[in-house]
Amino acid sequence: MTESLREAVDRFRRGWESLDTDAVLATFSRDPSVLVWGTDADEEWRGFDSLMEPFRRQMESFTEPRYSWAEAPVVWSAGDMGCVAGILHVLLRAGEEVVSVPMRSTFVLSKEPAGWNIVHAHFSVGQAERVASYG
């Protein structure tokens, strides 16, 4: 089962690498509770329909995307829910700018009749300095 979870997330990754918006969107559940948080402050999308326009704009803005796991992601499942999480290294070109960033990436998936689909995805970049002191 963990292999099919990993394959669902790999379909997402391959869709981005081929700049195929429809392939990326096909990895998401159509459930209205779908939630995606990206790295930028305005990247919070709720519901499948909210993903379409921003994903298409991003696909039109980026070239040469490459996504690779820093190491094998953690894959977990229980019943019809599962999770894939790890550091996803993103390399892409946005105009003349080359972006290379390790993103903390979490995918929560639901087993639906057609297979595993993403119901939540979260991408973040660790801040250089602590937000609050401890220890």
N, C-alpha and C positions, 0 to 999 in steps of 0.2 A: 504494500500500500504506500509506503514512503516513497518508493520509486515513482509511482504515478503522481504524487504530489510534486515531486521535483520536476517531473516532465511538464506539468501544467505551468510551473514558473519558468521553465526553460522555453516554452512556447511564447510566453510574455517577452522574455529576453530576446529571442530570435525575431519576434515581430518588431521590436524597437531597432534591432540591428539592421533589419531590411527596410526600415522606415515604412512599415505597412500598418497604418492605423487600424484597418479592419481586423488584421491578425491580432493586434494588441487588445482591441476591444472584445474580441471573441473569447479572451481568457477570463473575462469578468462575468460575474453573475448579473442577471437582469433584476435582481431583488432591489427594491427601492432603498434599502438600508446600506447599500454599497457605500464605502467611505475610502477616499484616497487622500493622504496627506503627503505633499511633496516637500522639497527643501526650502522653497521661497515662502514668505509670509502669506501671500495670496493663494497658495496652492492647497486649497481645501475643497474637495469636491464630494458632494453627497448625492447619491443616486446615480444609476448608470447613465442616464441622459446628460448629466453634468460633465461626464468625462469626454464626450465626443468632440466638442469644439476645442477645448484646450489641448487635447492630445493631437488633433489635426494641426493646430497652430505650431505645436512643438515639432512635429514631424516636418513641417515646411521650413522650420528655422534651423534645424540641425542637419549636419552631414557627417558621414564617416563614424557613426556611433559604434562603440565596442563596449560590451558589458562582460565582466568576468568575476567570478567569486574569488575573493582573496584566499579562501580555503573552503572546503566543503561546508555548505550551510547546515545548520541544525534543521532536521526535519522531524516533525512530531505529528501524530494523529491519534484521535480517539473517536470511534464511531464515524459520523459523517462530517466531522470538523478536523482541520489540519492546519499546520503552520510550517512555513519555510522562512528561516531567518539567518542572516549573516552579513558580512561586509561585501557589497557588490561594487567593484571598481568600475567607474564610468569614465569613458574617454570619448569625447565628441568634439566636433567643430561647430561653432556658432559664428558664422561669418568668418572673420579673420582670427577670432579668438579660439584657442584650443582649451577645452575644459577637461581636467583630469582630477577626479575626486573619488575618494572612498566613501560610499554611502552606507550607513547603517540601514539595512533593508529588511522589512518584515512583511510577509504575505500571509494572510489568514484565508483559508479556502474552505469551501463547503462542497460536499459531495452532492451533486445534483443529477438528475436523470441522464444528462449528456456527459457527465464526468465531473472532475474537480474544477471549480471556478473560483476566482478571487472575489472575496466579499470585503476585504480590507487590505490596503497596501499602505505602508508608511516608509518614507525615505527621509533620512536626516543626515546632517554632517555635524560631527562633533565640534564644539567650539574650542578655540585655542586656549582659552582661560576658563577657570572654574566660575560657575555662576554664583555659588555660595561656598564658603570655606567649611571644611570639616576635617576631622582627624588630624 
